[in-house]
Amino acid sequence: MSLTKRARSQNPDDFPTLQLFLLAIVRLAEPIALTSIFPYAWALVKKFQVGNEQDASFYAGLLISSFSLAEALMGMYWGGLSDRMGRKPVLMIGCAGTMFSMVMVGFASDIWMALIGRALGGLLNGNIGVIQTMVGELVSKPEHEPRAYSVMPFVWSIGTIIGPCIGGTFADPHLAWPSVFPKGSLFERFPYLLPNLLCAALLGISIVLGFFLLDETHPDMQPRIYLPADAYVSEETPLIETSDAMKRPAVDLRSETYGTIHQTEAEPENGLSREKSGGENIWTKQIIGLILALCIFTYHSMTYDHLMPIFFEDDRAPTKVLVGNMANMSSLFYSPGGLGLSVRSVGMIMAVNGVIALFVQAVIFPIAAERIGVYKLFLIVTVLHPIAYVIVPILSFVPETILFSSIYLCLAVRNTLSITLYPLLLILLKEATPSSKALGKVNGLAASAGAAFRMVAPPVAGYLYTFGSQIDCTALAWYGSALVAVIGSVQCFMVPRQPNHESSEECGVSHRHSASSTEVSAESN
């Protein structure tokens, strides 16, 4: 029996460890592609000499956001296509497209070629919504949801370690290792080719593993012998018994019973019966509210990721000037420049940032979700999010002897809030979906909307940083992100809450098909 057959023939009530692991490998594509350029985007724009030097942060934002813009335009298309042709082919196309775009950016000789390369990567990458749908189709028990939905953000954190580390370490290798990459070599002419080639190679590995070992999760595209044991024969479509049916009961693949959302005709769907809604009504107040919450979070989170390397690499003001203004009443709005760190130092800091995020994802989130509950934790971390932004400008006034420890403290605060909030939104969004057949559409819509806000965030934050630099207040960009986070902390209370959330708070997961509290099994711990 092959590896994939063994994986699919396991008990459907077991946690799908192997398939989630394979899916996680494929998931690495986007965070690596998105974050590897962060450490050197500012330097790359300055090398291309686009506009004035002070405008580099704005153009760096455009370079980063071009990926998200294209992704937003195509997110729903790829989600719908995965409903028709299957999840796995769409994932492979996304990984291959991202790999091609990275090579194109590496060989870019001007800003326009780099922009086109980033945009192509976004156009061909619809992995976010598709992967979220696959996770929902792989998980068959509600108590597994917090654990399962924390896997992909966990992988995102790994990508945010690998991407910036590669980008910061291997950017412009001619200067770092002149003996290995001598003058006149290909890597002197294209100083940012090497990190893109390394990331492309990692994506190639994920394509091979995903193609040969990852299972298709679309219910209508699975052989009957791989379907769950509780599949049944529809009275409308009795099937002739076959050798396959001897192994597993036949199933009506048009039914609503597959996946993790089981409904009956008597159960309401956000106020509408399944008969009225047809199982396809995704324009409910709860879904719209959660997608809006996801968009707001995506915006200010992306501004943090964009501003962090720019603020770290920007020239640091003289200590005497900073100390002299700390006692001034206007010192809150006086923050000239950044921290004056090198590209490699920033790459290392971003790698450590990924490690912190991994710890939060693996340790803090599961415990907090279980003890506090998904909905309550969602409200808490959303309300506290502005703190993550207002504390960053204070780093300008921190003595250099404790600068790095202070940086990591700020990153720990941010990661505790950000890494916790994302999987909570995914769980709530899944539970708000009226039909498992609509999961692809809902996740595709959420992915497109989130990508649109990721597109807007970098250039806006870059513009605020450029304007702030001109008035000696680079903190302006951080305060702008904090303001958006404040809006999100108000909006989260406007998201309608399902009545049965209360009954599932004890186990840290909300699910619509159980009116009583479900205890978390020992396996999920």
C-alpha positions in Angstrom: 0.0 0.0 0.0 1.4 3.4 -0.9 2.0 6.2 1.5 -1.0 8.2 0.3 -3.3 5.2 0.5 -2.2 4.5 4.0 -2.9 8.1 4.9 -6.4 8.1 3.4 -7.3 4.7 4.8 -6.7 5.7 8.4 -9.6 6.3 10.8 -11.3 9.5 9.7 -11.7 10.5 13.3 -7.9 10.6 13.7 -6.0 13.8 13.4 -4.7 14.0 9.8 -1.1 14.6 10.8 0.6 13.3 7.6 -1.6 15.2 5.2 -1.4 18.4 7.1 2.4 18.0 7.2 2.5 17.6 3.4 0.1 20.5 3.0 2.3 22.6 5.2 5.3 22.0 3.0 3.4 23.3 0.1 2.1 26.2 2.2 5.7 27.5 2.6 5.5 28.9 -0.9 3.8 32.2 -0.1 5.6 33.3 3.1 9.0 32.6 1.5 8.0 34.5 -1.7 6.5 37.4 0.3 9.0 37.9 3.0 12.4 37.1 1.4 12.3 40.5 -0.3 11.6 42.4 2.9 15.2 42.8 4.1 16.5 44.1 0.8 13.5 45.7 -0.8 14.5 49.2 0.4 18.1 48.7 -0.8 17.0 47.2 -4.1 14.8 50.3 -4.9 17.7 52.6 -4.0 20.0 50.6 -6.3 17.5 51.1 -9.2 17.6 54.9 -8.4 13.8 55.4 -8.7 12.8 58.9 -7.7 14.5 60.7 -4.8 16.2 58.7 -2.1 13.6 59.8 0.4 10.9 58.1 -1.7 12.6 54.7 -1.5 10.2 53.5 1.3 7.2 54.3 -0.9 8.5 52.5 -4.0 9.6 49.6 -1.8 6.0 49.4 -0.6 4.8 49.3 -4.2 7.3 46.5 -5.0 6.0 44.4 -2.1 2.3 45.2 -2.6 2.3 44.2 -6.3 2.3 40.6 -5.3 -0.8 41.1 -3.1 -2.5 43.2 -5.7 -2.3 40.5 -8.3 -3.3 37.9 -5.7 -6.4 39.8 -4.7 -7.5 40.0 -8.3 -7.2 36.3 -8.8 -8.0 34.8 -5.4 -11.7 34.1 -6.0 -10.9 32.7 -9.5 -8.4 30.1 -8.1 -10.9 29.3 -5.3 -13.7 28.6 -7.8 -11.3 26.7 -10.1 -10.3 24.4 -7.2 -14.0 23.6 -6.7 -14.2 22.5 -10.4 -10.8 20.8 -11.1 -9.6 19.9 -7.6 -7.5 21.5 -4.9 -4.2 19.8 -5.7 -3.7 21.0 -9.3 -4.4 24.6 -8.2 -1.8 24.3 -5.4 0.9 23.0 -7.8 0.2 25.9 -10.3 0.5 28.4 -7.4 3.9 27.0 -6.3 5.2 26.9 -9.9 4.1 30.4 -10.6 5.7 31.7 -7.4 8.9 29.9 -8.3 9.0 31.5 -11.7 8.3 35.0 -10.4 11.2 34.8 -7.9 13.7 33.9 -10.6 12.3 36.8 -12.7 12.8 39.2 -9.8 16.3 37.9 -9.3 17.2 38.8 -12.8 15.5 42.2 -12.8 17.6 45.1 -14.0 15.1 47.8 -13.2 12.1 48.5 -11.0 9.5 47.6 -13.7 10.8 44.1 -14.4 10.8 43.5 -10.6 7.3 44.8 -10.3 6.1 42.5 -13.2 7.8 39.5 -11.7 6.2 40.1 -8.3 2.8 40.6 -10.0 3.1 37.4 -11.9 3.8 35.5 -8.7 0.6 36.9 -7.2 -1.5 36.2 -10.3 -0.5 32.6 -10.4 -0.8 32.0 -6.6 -4.2 31.2 -5.2 -2.9 29.0 -2.4 -4.3 30.9 0.6 -8.0 30.2 0.1 -7.4 26.7 -1.4 -5.2 25.6 1.5 -7.7 26.9 4.1 -10.4 24.9 2.3 -8.2 21.8 2.3 -7.7 22.1 6.0 -11.4 22.2 6.6 -11.9 19.1 4.4 -9.2 17.2 6.2 -10.5 17.8 9.7 -13.4 15.6 10.6 -13.8 16.4 14.3 -14.6 19.9 15.8 -12.2 19.4 18.8 -9.3 19.1 16.3 -10.0 22.5 14.8 -7.8 24.7 17.0 -4.9 22.3 16.5 -5.4 22.0 12.8 -6.0 25.6 12.1 -2.9 26.6 14.0 -0.7 24.5 11.6 -0.8 26.8 8.6 0.0 30.0 10.6 2.7 27.9 12.2 4.1 27.2 8.8 3.7 30.8 7.9 6.0 31.6 10.8 8.5 29.1 9.5 8.4 30.8 6.1 9.0 34.2 7.8 12.1 32.7 9.3 13.4 31.1 6.1 12.5 34.0 3.8 14.0 37.0 5.6 17.0 34.9 6.7 17.8 33.9 3.1 17.0 37.4 1.8 19.1 39.2 4.3 22.1 36.8 4.3 22.5 36.2 0.6 21.6 39.6 -0.8 24.5 41.1 -2.7 26.9 38.2 -2.1 29.7 39.9 -4.0 30.2 42.3 -1.1 29.9 39.6 1.6 32.0 36.9 -0.1 34.2 38.5 -2.8 36.3 35.4 -3.1 33.4 33.1 -3.8 31.5 35.6 -6.0 34.3 37.7 -7.6 34.0 40.9 -9.5 32.4 40.5 -12.9 30.4 37.4 -11.9 26.7 37.0 -12.6 25.9 37.7 -8.9 27.7 41.1 -9.0 25.5 42.1 -12.0 22.4 40.8 -10.3 23.1 41.2 -6.6 19.7 39.9 -5.5 19.6 36.8 -7.7 21.1 34.4 -5.2 18.4 34.7 -2.5 15.7 34.3 -5.1 17.3 31.2 -6.6 17.6 29.6 -3.1 14.0 30.3 -2.4 13.0 29.0 -5.8 14.9 25.7 -5.1 12.9 25.3 -1.8 9.7 25.8 -3.7 10.8 23.2 -6.3 11.2 20.7 -3.4 7.7 21.5 -2.1 6.2 21.0 -5.6 7.8 17.5 -5.9 6.6 16.4 -2.5 3.2 17.8 -2.9 2.7 16.3 -6.4 3.6 12.7 -5.3 2.4 12.5 -1.7 -0.4 15.1 -1.1 -4.0 13.7 -1.4 -6.8 15.4 -3.2 -9.3 16.5 -0.6 -12.2 17.6 -2.8 -15.0 15.2 -1.8 -16.3 14.8 -5.4 -12.9 13.8 -6.6 -12.0 11.0 -4.2 -12.2 7.3 -5.0 -15.0 5.7 -2.9 -12.6 3.4 -1.0 -11.0 6.5 0.5 -14.3 8.1 1.8 -15.2 8.1 5.5 -16.7 5.0 7.0 -20.0 6.8 7.8 -20.7 7.6 4.2 -24.2 6.5 3.1 -26.3 5.8 0.1 -28.8 8.5 -0.8 -32.4 7.3 -1.2 -32.5 9.4 -4.4 -29.6 7.7 -6.0 -29.3 4.1 -4.9 -26.1 2.7 -6.3 -25.5 -0.8 -7.5 -23.1 -2.6 -5.2 -19.6 -2.9 -6.5 -16.4 -4.3 -5.2 -15.5 -0.8 -3.9 -18.8 -0.6 -2.1 -18.0 -3.8 -0.3 -15.0 -2.0 1.2 -16.8 1.3 1.9 -20.6 2.1 1.8 -21.6 4.1 -1.2 -22.2 7.8 -0.8 -24.2 10.6 -2.3 -21.5 13.1 -3.0 -24.1 15.9 -3.4 -25.0 15.6 0.3 -24.1 18.2 2.9 -22.6 15.6 5.3 -18.9 15.6 4.3 -16.4 17.9 5.9 -16.7 19.3 9.4 -20.1 21.1 9.1 -22.9 18.6 9.4 -26.4 20.1 9.1 -29.9 18.8 9.0 -33.0 20.3 7.4 -34.1 21.4 10.8 -31.0 23.3 11.6 -30.9 27.0 10.9 -28.2 28.6 8.8 -27.7 32.1 10.3 -31.5 32.5 10.2 -32.1 30.7 6.9 -33.0 27.1 6.5 -30.9 25.0 4.1 -33.9 24.7 1.9 -34.1 28.5 1.5 -30.5 29.2 1.3 -29.6 26.2 -0.8 -26.5 25.8 1.2 -24.8 28.5 -0.8 -25.7 31.7 1.0 -22.3 33.2 1.9 -23.5 36.8 2.2 -24.4 36.5 5.9 -23.7 39.3 8.4 -21.4 37.1 10.3 -19.3 36.1 7.3 -19.1 39.7 6.1 -18.2 40.9 9.6 -15.4 38.3 9.9 -14.0 39.0 6.5 -13.9 42.7 7.4 -12.2 41.9 10.6 -9.7 39.8 8.7 -9.1 42.7 6.2 -8.4 45.2 9.0 -6.1 42.8 10.7 -4.3 42.0 7.4 -3.8 45.7 6.7 -2.1 46.8 9.9 -0.2 43.5 10.2 1.2 44.0 6.7 2.2 47.6 7.6 4.2 46.2 10.5 6.0 43.7 8.3 6.8 46.4 5.7 7.8 49.2 8.1 10.0 47.0 10.4 13.0 46.5 8.0 12.8 50.1 6.8 12.7 51.5 10.3 15.5 49.2 11.4 17.8 50.1 8.4 17.1 53.8 8.3 19.9 56.1 9.7 19.8 56.6 13.4 19.8 60.1 14.8 22.7 61.1 17.0 22.2 60.1 20.6 22.7 63.7 21.9 19.9 64.9 19.6 17.5 62.2 20.8 18.3 62.7 24.5 18.0 66.4 24.2 14.4 66.0 22.9 13.2 63.4 25.3 12.3 66.0 27.9 10.4 68.1 25.3 6.6 68.0 25.5 6.6 67.2 21.8 9.0 64.2 22.1 6.0 61.9 21.4 6.0 63.2 17.8 9.8 63.7 17.5 11.4 60.5 16.1 13.9 61.3 13.4 15.2 58.3 11.3 15.4 54.7 12.4 17.8 52.4 14.2 20.7 52.3 11.7 21.1 48.5 11.5 22.6 46.6 8.5 20.7 44.5 6.0 22.2 41.3 7.5 21.3 42.4 11.0 17.8 43.0 9.9 17.6 39.6 8.2 18.8 37.9 11.5 16.3 39.9 13.6 13.5 38.8 11.2 14.6 35.2 11.5 14.5 35.4 15.3 11.1 37.1 14.9 9.9 34.0 13.1 11.2 31.8 16.0 9.2 33.9 18.5 6.2 33.5 16.2 6.7 29.7 16.2 6.7 29.6 20.0 3.6 31.6 20.2 1.9 29.4 17.6 2.9 26.1 19.2 2.6 26.9 22.9 0.7 30.1 23.7 -2.2 29.8 21.1 -3.4 26.3 21.9 -3.4 26.9 25.6 -5.1 30.3 25.3 -7.7 29.0 22.9 -8.6 26.1 25.2 -8.7 28.0 28.4 -10.3 31.3 27.2 -12.3 30.1 24.3 -12.1 31.1 20.6 -14.6 34.0 20.6 -13.5 35.6 23.8 -9.8 35.3 22.8 -10.6 36.9 19.4 -12.0 39.9 21.2 -9.1 40.2 23.7 -6.3 40.1 21.1 -8.1 42.4 18.7 -8.6 45.0 21.4 -5.0 44.8 22.6 -3.5 45.0 19.1 -2.8 48.8 19.0 -0.2 48.4 21.7 2.0 46.5 19.3 2.4 49.6 17.1 2.7 52.4 19.6 5.6 50.9 21.4 7.9 50.5 18.3 8.9 54.2 17.9 10.2 54.2 21.5 13.1 52.0 20.2 14.7 55.2 18.8 15.3 56.4 22.3 16.6 53.1 23.7 20.3 53.0 24.5 22.3 50.8 22.0 23.4 48.5 24.9 19.9 47.2 25.3 18.6 47.9 21.8 18.4 44.3 20.6 16.7 43.0 23.7 14.2 45.8 23.4 13.6 44.9 19.8 12.8 41.3 20.6 10.5 42.4 23.4 8.5 44.5 20.9 8.4 41.6 18.5 7.2 39.2 21.3 4.3 41.6 22.1 3.4 41.8 18.4 3.6 38.1 17.7 1.6 37.1 20.8 -1.2 39.3 19.5 -0.9 38.7 15.7 -0.1 35.0 15.6 -3.0 34.3 18.0 -5.5 36.3 16.1 -5.1 34.9 12.6 -6.1 31.2 13.3 -9.0 32.5 15.5 -10.4 34.3 12.5 -10.0 31.2 10.3 -11.9 29.1 12.8 -14.7 31.6 13.2 -14.9 32.1 9.4 -15.2 28.3 8.8 -17.9 27.9 11.4 -19.9 30.8 9.9 -19.9 29.1 6.5 -23.5 27.8 5.9 -22.4 24.9 3.7 -19.3 22.8 3.3 -19.7 23.1 -0.4 -19.3 26.9 0.0 -16.0 26.7 1.8 -14.0 27.2 -1.4 -16.0 30.4 -2.2 -15.8 31.8 1.3 -12.1 31.2 1.7 -11.5 32.5 -1.8 -13.4 35.6 -1.0 -11.6 36.1 2.3 -8.2 35.5 0.5 -9.0 38.0 -2.2 -10.2 40.6 0.3 -7.2 40.1 2.6 -4.8 40.3 -0.4 -6.4 43.6 -1.4 -5.7 45.1 1.9 -2.2 43.7 1.9 -1.8 45.4 -1.4 -2.8 48.8 0.0 -0.9 48.6 3.2 2.8 48.9 2.1 2.5 51.9 -0.2 0.3 53.8 2.4 2.7 53.0 5.2 5.7 53.8 3.0 4.2 57.2 2.2 3.5 58.0 5.8 7.0 57.0 6.7 8.4 59.2 3.9 6.3 62.1 5.0 7.2 61.5 8.7 10.9 61.5 7.8 10.5 65.0 6.3 9.0 66.3 9.6 11.3 64.3 11.9 8.5 62.0 12.9 8.9 58.5 11.4 6.6 57.4 14.2 3.8 58.8 12.2 3.6 55.6 10.1 3.4 53.4 13.3 0.7 55.6 14.8 -1.3 55.3 11.5 -1.2 51.5 11.9 -2.2 51.8 15.5 -5.2 53.9 14.4 -6.3 51.2 12.0 -5.9 48.6 14.8 -8.1 50.7 17.0 -10.8 50.7 14.3 -10.5 46.9 14.3 -10.9 46.7 18.1 -14.2 48.5 17.7 -15.4 46.6 14.7 -14.8 43.2 16.3 -17.7 43.8 18.7 -20.0 44.4 15.7 -19.5 40.8 14.3 -22.6 38.8 15.0 -22.1 35.9 17.4 -23.6 32.5 16.9 -25.7 31.4 19.9 -23.9 28.0 20.1 -20.5 29.7 20.6 -21.2 29.8 24.3 -21.6 26.1 24.5 -18.3 25.4 22.9 -16.1 28.0 24.7 -15.1 25.4 27.3 -13.2 23.3 24.8 -11.8 26.4 23.0 -13.6 25.8 19.7 -16.9 26.9 18.4 -18.9 24.6 16.1 -22.4 24.8 14.7 -23.4 21.2 14.8 -23.2 20.7 18.6 -25.4 22.4 21.1 -23.6 21.0 24.1 -20.0 21.6 25.2 -17.4 19.2 23.7 -14.4 18.2 25.8 -11.0 18.4 24.1 -9.7 14.9 23.8 -6.3 13.9 25.1 -5.1 13.5 21.5 -5.7 17.2 20.7 -3.6 18.2 23.7 
